């Protein structure tokens, strides 16, 4: 059976009408579309053929048809007419990133929330750290007699800190000794190198002082791991509650996407541009009734960022795909500038 031009026009009309209305589409409605211009009987025959080809499904309670996951895939891959962003839409996204000196962590979190508001979908934003990124600098800043702030700076400009409470008073000599020790043992090593085994070996080198300085050594390990693991933020999970499609499983999906170890591998290993996973194409069974749109972006020269949309299969792909692509490009550009500025400040 041939997937000819008329079948393509009818499938496109069904997908776009169903996305807009959420109601099964009938032959009489389609026959009135200018781009169809054939009788309801002819439309019914073509719809029956599309049904046989697997592009349409028939809900039990309706005489109309809805797109199948295969129908959506055919539409996105070869039939969809992407709606280019207007200048006003570009200006609206640009305004979201009009920040003079953003904090990278907060920028990614805020971006996830902003994209959720902009699209009406749940969003996820994630970064990964290249294996060659090294520990650039380690410092301790006394806060009071027995408390210090431990600071780790990576070569990609990421800065992490934590408060460490120690069992002894920290004077200038102790602080200087630990700074030199940490510089000699950690700086220049890749974050990937800073494993539990590596840290244990470093601790042993402290000899009788290993127990005393253990909170700082463990703190360095935890901060290095935090930088290496990258960032993971969600936005707009509550948006899922507004869709009828999620009336009985929104909480299940919200719980799933909150776990980086579950969703991270799915969204983090895709080519550049926007990748679309429709319903059962998702490797996670909990997302079999959802679509996932994923865009990669560069931070500097590294392809290490991902931002994605999660929503019902019945989403407006022709609008959301260009929005996501433009949003990811702008996010990557601002993060690149931010990290470069931080690296320059530290080196200066």
C-alpha positions as CSV (number, residue, x, y, z in Angstrom):
1,X,0.0,0.0,0.0
2,X,1.6,3.3,-1.1
3,X,2.0,6.2,1.3
4,X,1.0,8.8,-1.4
5,X,0.6,12.5,-1.2
6,X,-3.1,12.4,-0.3
7,X,-2.5,10.0,2.6
8,X,0.3,12.3,3.8
9,X,-1.9,15.4,3.7
10,X,-4.6,13.5,5.6
11,X,-2.2,12.2,8.2
12,X,-0.7,15.7,8.7
13,X,-4.2,17.1,9.1
14,X,-5.2,14.4,11.6
15,X,-2.0,14.9,13.7
16,X,-2.3,18.7,13.7
17,X,-6.0,18.7,14.5
18,X,-5.6,16.1,17.3
19,X,-2.7,18.1,18.8
20,X,-4.9,21.2,18.8
21,X,-8.2,19.7,20.1
22,X,-7.4,16.5,21.8
23,X,-10.4,14.9,20.2
24,X,-10.5,12.0,17.7
25,X,-10.8,13.3,14.1
26,X,-13.5,12.2,11.7
27,X,-13.7,12.1,7.9
28,X,-16.4,14.8,7.6
29,X,-14.2,17.3,9.5
30,X,-11.2,16.4,7.3
31,X,-13.1,16.7,4.0
32,X,-13.8,20.3,4.8
33,X,-10.1,21.2,5.0
34,X,-8.9,23.1,1.9
35,X,-5.8,21.0,1.5
36,X,-7.9,17.8,1.5
37,X,-10.8,18.7,-0.9
38,X,-12.3,15.3,-1.4
39,X,-15.5,13.7,-0.3
40,X,-16.0,12.2,3.2
41,X,-16.2,8.8,1.6
42,X,-12.8,9.2,0.0
43,X,-11.4,10.4,3.3
44,X,-12.8,7.4,5.1
45,X,-11.1,5.1,2.6
46,X,-7.8,6.8,3.0
47,X,-8.1,6.8,6.8
48,X,-8.8,3.1,6.7
49,X,-5.7,2.6,4.7
50,X,-3.6,4.7,7.1
51,X,-5.1,2.6,9.9
52,X,-4.0,-0.6,8.2
53,X,-0.5,0.9,7.7
54,X,-0.3,1.5,11.4
55,X,-0.3,5.3,11.3
56,X,-3.7,5.7,13.0
57,X,-5.5,4.3,15.9
58,X,-9.3,4.2,16.8
59,X,-10.3,4.9,20.3
60,X,-12.9,2.4,21.6
61,X,-15.6,5.1,22.2
62,X,-15.2,7.1,19.0
63,X,-15.8,6.8,15.3
64,X,-12.9,9.2,14.7
65,X,-9.2,8.4,14.5
66,X,-6.1,9.5,16.4
67,X,-2.4,9.3,15.4
68,X,-0.4,6.3,16.5
69,X,3.1,6.6,17.7
70,X,4.2,5.5,14.2
71,X,2.0,8.2,12.8
72,X,3.6,10.9,14.9
73,X,7.0,9.6,13.9
74,X,6.1,9.9,10.2
75,X,4.8,13.4,10.8
76,X,7.9,14.6,12.6
77,X,10.4,13.0,10.2
78,X,8.9,14.0,6.9
79,X,5.6,15.9,7.0
80,X,5.8,18.5,9.8
81,X,6.1,22.2,8.8
82,X,8.3,23.7,11.5
83,X,7.0,27.1,12.8
84,X,10.1,29.4,12.8
85,X,10.4,31.6,15.8
86,X,9.1,35.2,15.4
87,X,11.4,38.0,16.3
88,X,9.1,38.7,19.4
89,X,9.6,35.0,20.4
90,X,13.3,35.3,20.0
91,X,13.3,38.5,22.0
92,X,11.3,36.8,24.8
93,X,13.9,34.0,25.1
94,X,16.8,36.4,24.8
95,X,15.3,38.4,27.7
96,X,15.4,35.3,29.9
97,X,19.2,35.3,29.5
98,X,19.8,39.0,29.9
99,X,21.9,38.4,33.1
100,X,25.1,40.4,33.7
101,X,27.0,38.0,35.9
102,X,25.1,34.8,36.4
103,X,26.0,32.0,38.8
104,X,26.3,28.8,36.6
105,X,24.4,26.5,39.0
106,X,21.6,29.0,39.5
107,X,21.5,29.8,35.7
108,X,20.9,26.1,34.9
109,X,18.2,25.8,37.6
110,X,16.5,29.0,36.5
111,X,16.6,27.9,32.9
112,X,14.8,24.7,33.6
113,X,12.0,26.7,35.4
114,X,11.9,29.3,32.7
115,X,11.6,26.8,29.9
116,X,8.8,25.0,31.7
117,X,6.8,28.2,32.0
118,X,7.5,29.0,28.3
119,X,6.4,25.6,27.0
120,X,4.0,24.2,29.6
121,X,6.1,21.0,29.8
122,X,8.2,19.5,32.6
123,X,11.9,20.3,31.9
124,X,15.2,18.8,32.8
125,X,18.6,20.5,32.4
126,X,21.9,18.6,32.8
127,X,25.6,19.0,32.3
128,X,28.3,16.5,32.2
129,X,32.0,17.1,32.8
130,X,34.7,16.0,30.3
131,X,37.2,13.5,31.5
132,X,40.1,15.8,31.0
133,X,38.9,18.5,33.4
134,X,41.4,18.8,36.3
135,X,41.5,20.2,39.8
136,X,42.8,23.7,39.4
137,X,43.0,25.0,42.9
138,X,42.1,24.0,46.5
139,X,41.8,26.4,49.4
140,X,40.6,26.5,53.0
141,X,39.2,29.7,54.5
142,X,38.9,29.8,58.3
143,X,35.4,30.7,59.4
144,X,35.9,30.4,63.2
145,X,38.4,28.6,65.5
146,X,37.4,25.1,64.4
147,X,35.4,25.6,61.2
148,X,36.7,26.2,57.7
149,X,35.2,26.7,54.2
150,X,36.8,24.2,51.8
151,X,37.0,25.4,48.2
152,X,37.6,23.4,45.1
153,X,38.0,25.1,41.7
154,X,38.1,23.0,38.5
155,X,39.9,23.8,35.2
156,X,36.5,24.4,33.5
157,X,35.7,27.2,35.8
158,X,33.3,25.4,38.1
159,X,33.7,26.3,41.8
160,X,32.3,24.2,44.7
161,X,32.6,24.8,48.4
162,X,31.4,23.2,51.7
163,X,31.7,23.9,55.4
164,X,33.9,21.5,57.4
165,X,33.9,21.4,61.2
166,X,37.2,20.1,62.6
167,X,38.2,18.7,65.9
168,X,41.0,21.2,66.4
169,X,41.8,24.9,66.2
170,X,42.9,26.1,62.8
171,X,45.8,28.6,62.9
172,X,47.7,30.1,60.0
173,X,50.5,27.4,60.1
174,X,48.0,24.6,59.9
175,X,46.0,26.3,57.0
176,X,49.2,26.9,55.1
177,X,50.4,23.3,55.6
178,X,47.1,21.8,54.3
179,X,46.9,24.1,51.3
180,X,50.4,23.0,50.2
181,X,49.6,19.4,50.9
182,X,46.4,19.5,48.9
183,X,48.0,21.4,46.0
184,X,50.8,18.8,45.8
185,X,48.5,15.8,46.0
186,X,45.3,16.9,44.1
187,X,46.0,19.8,41.8
188,X,46.6,18.8,38.2
189,X,44.8,15.5,38.5
190,X,41.7,15.0,36.5
191,X,38.4,14.9,38.4
192,X,38.0,11.4,37.1
193,X,41.2,10.4,38.9
194,X,39.9,11.5,42.3
195,X,38.4,8.1,43.3
196,X,37.8,6.7,46.7
197,X,41.0,4.6,46.2
198,X,43.0,7.7,45.3
199,X,41.8,9.6,48.3
200,X,42.6,6.7,50.7
201,X,46.1,6.6,49.3
202,X,46.5,10.4,49.9
203,X,45.2,10.1,53.4
204,X,47.8,7.4,54.2
205,X,50.5,9.9,53.2
206,X,49.4,12.1,56.1
207,X,50.6,9.4,58.5
208,X,49.6,10.0,62.1
209,X,47.7,13.2,61.0
210,X,45.4,11.3,58.6
211,X,42.6,11.1,61.2
212,X,42.9,14.8,62.1
213,X,42.7,16.0,58.5
214,X,40.2,13.3,57.4
215,X,37.2,15.7,57.2
216,X,39.1,17.9,54.8
217,X,40.3,15.0,52.6
218,X,36.8,13.5,52.4
219,X,35.4,17.0,51.7
220,X,37.8,17.4,48.7
221,X,36.7,14.0,47.4
222,X,33.0,14.9,47.7
223,X,33.4,18.3,46.0
224,X,35.5,16.8,43.2
225,X,32.8,14.1,42.7
226,X,30.1,16.8,42.7
227,X,31.9,18.8,39.9
228,X,32.6,15.6,37.9
229,X,29.0,14.4,38.1
230,X,27.8,17.7,36.7
231,X,24.5,19.4,37.3
232,X,20.9,18.2,37.1
233,X,17.9,20.4,37.6
234,X,14.2,20.0,37.0
235,X,11.6,22.6,36.3
236,X,7.8,22.6,36.0
237,X,7.1,19.0,37.1
238,X,3.7,20.2,38.3
239,X,2.8,21.0,34.7
240,X,2.2,17.3,34.1
241,X,-0.8,17.5,36.5
242,X,-2.6,19.8,34.1
243,X,-2.9,17.3,31.3
244,X,-5.7,14.8,31.1
245,X,-3.3,12.2,29.7
246,X,-1.5,12.1,33.1
247,X,-4.5,12.0,35.4
248,X,-3.5,8.6,36.8
249,X,0.3,8.6,36.5
250,X,1.7,12.1,36.8
251,X,3.2,11.4,40.2
252,X,4.9,8.3,38.9
253,X,6.5,10.2,36.1
254,X,7.5,13.1,38.4
255,X,9.2,10.6,40.7
256,X,11.1,9.0,37.7
257,X,12.4,12.2,36.2
258,X,13.7,13.4,39.6
259,X,16.3,10.7,39.5
260,X,19.3,11.5,37.4
261,X,20.5,7.9,37.4
262,X,17.3,6.9,35.6
263,X,16.8,9.8,33.2
264,X,20.4,11.0,32.7
265,X,21.6,8.1,30.5
266,X,18.5,8.6,28.3
267,X,18.9,12.3,27.6
268,X,22.7,12.5,27.8
269,X,23.7,10.3,24.9
270,X,22.1,11.9,21.8
271,X,23.5,13.7,18.8
272,X,23.5,17.5,18.4
273,X,20.3,19.3,17.5
274,X,16.9,18.2,18.9
275,X,16.1,14.5,19.3
276,X,12.5,13.4,19.8
277,X,11.4,10.2,21.6
278,X,7.8,9.5,21.0
279,X,5.8,7.3,23.5
280,X,7.0,3.7,23.2
281,X,10.3,4.8,21.6
282,X,11.4,5.8,25.1
283,X,13.5,3.1,26.8
284,X,11.9,3.8,30.2
285,X,8.5,2.1,30.3
286,X,7.1,4.9,32.6
287,X,7.5,7.3,29.6
288,X,5.7,5.1,27.1
289,X,2.8,7.6,27.1
290,X,5.0,10.6,26.9
291,X,7.2,12.4,24.5
292,X,10.7,13.5,25.3
293,X,12.4,16.3,23.4
294,X,16.1,16.6,24.0
295,X,18.6,19.3,22.8
296,X,22.4,19.2,23.2
297,X,24.4,22.4,23.7
298,X,28.0,23.3,23.9
299,X,29.7,24.9,26.9
300,X,32.8,26.4,25.4
301,X,34.3,23.8,23.0
302,X,32.6,20.9,24.9
303,X,29.4,19.2,23.9
304,X,28.4,18.6,27.5
305,X,25.0,20.1,28.1
306,X,21.5,18.8,27.7
307,X,18.1,20.4,28.1
308,X,14.8,18.5,27.5
309,X,11.0,18.7,27.6
310,X,8.7,16.0,28.9
311,X,5.0,16.1,28.1
312,X,2.1,14.2,26.5
313,X,2.6,12.6,23.1
314,X,0.0,15.1,21.9
315,X,2.3,18.1,22.0
316,X,2.9,20.8,19.4
317,X,6.2,19.6,18.0
318,X,6.3,22.1,15.1
319,X,6.4,24.9,17.7
320,X,8.3,23.3,20.6
321,X,11.3,21.9,18.5
322,X,12.5,25.3,17.2
323,X,11.9,26.9,20.7
324,X,13.9,24.2,22.4
325,X,16.7,24.5,19.8
326,X,17.0,28.3,20.2
327,X,16.7,28.1,24.0
328,X,19.5,25.5,24.2
329,X,21.8,27.6,21.9
330,X,21.3,30.7,24.1
331,X,21.8,28.7,27.3
332,X,25.1,27.2,26.0
333,X,26.4,30.6,24.9
334,X,25.7,32.2,28.3
335,X,27.2,29.3,30.3
336,X,30.3,29.4,28.0
337,X,30.8,33.1,28.7
338,X,30.2,32.6,32.4
339,X,32.7,29.7,32.8
340,X,35.3,31.6,30.7
341,X,35.0,34.6,32.9
342,X,35.3,32.6,36.0
343,X,38.4,30.8,34.7
344,X,39.9,34.1,33.7
345,X,39.2,35.6,37.1
346,X,40.9,32.7,38.9
347,X,43.9,32.7,36.6
348,X,44.2,36.5,37.0
